[in-house]
């Protein structure tokens, strides 16, 4: 199951660029209904916010891991 799940996630990541392009095209398409454009814009903003949060968490985890490694080294105080 884990391998199948990993493959699925990899396929989704590969398709994400096309998905973003689609959202951006709809967002700026003057012929698309306003509600559709607003929804596309909302999704772009939401995904951008989530990406920033994920990056922040990754940075914090990396800093914590580095601090934990330093604390393991001989001669350091905890």
N, C-alpha and C positions, 0 to 999 in steps of 0.2 A: 504494500500500500504506500509505503514511504516513497519508493521509486516512482510509482505512478503519479503521486502527488507532486514530487519534484519536477517531473516532466511537464505536468500541467502548468505549474508555476513558471517554468522556463518558457513555455509557449506563450503564456500571458505576457510575460516581460518582453518577449520579442514583438508581440503585437501592440505593445503600449504606445510606441511611436506613431503608428497608424491611427490608433484611437485618439491620441492627442491632436493629430492633424485634422481628424474628422470633427472633433469638438470645436477647434479653432475656425475651421471653415464654416461650420454652422453658425458660430457666434457672430461672424462678420457678414454673413449672407443676408443682404437687404431684402431678398425675396422670401426668406424663411419667416414664419410667424414670429411675432415679438416674444411670445411665451417660450417658444423653442430656443430663440437666441438667448433669452434670459437664463433659461435652464442650462444651456451649454456654458454660458459665462459663469454661472454659479458652480458648476461642476469643475471648471478650470480653477477657480479660486479655491474651492474646497480641496482639490488634489494638491494644489500648490502649498496650502497650509499644512496638509498632512505630510508632505515631503519635508517641509522645514522642521516640523516636529520630529520626524524620524531622524533627520540629520542631527538635530540637537540631542536626541537620546543616544545615538551612536557615539557622538563626541563625549557625552557624559560617561557612558559605559567604558569607552577607551581610557578616559582619564582615571576612572575608578580601577580599572585593570592595571594600569601603569602604577598607580599608588599601591595597590596590593602587591605587585611584583617588587617594588622598592622596599616595602615593609618586610618582605621575606628575606631580603639580603642581609647577610651577617653585618653586625655593627650598626644597624638602624634601630631606632626606638619606635615603639608603637604608640 
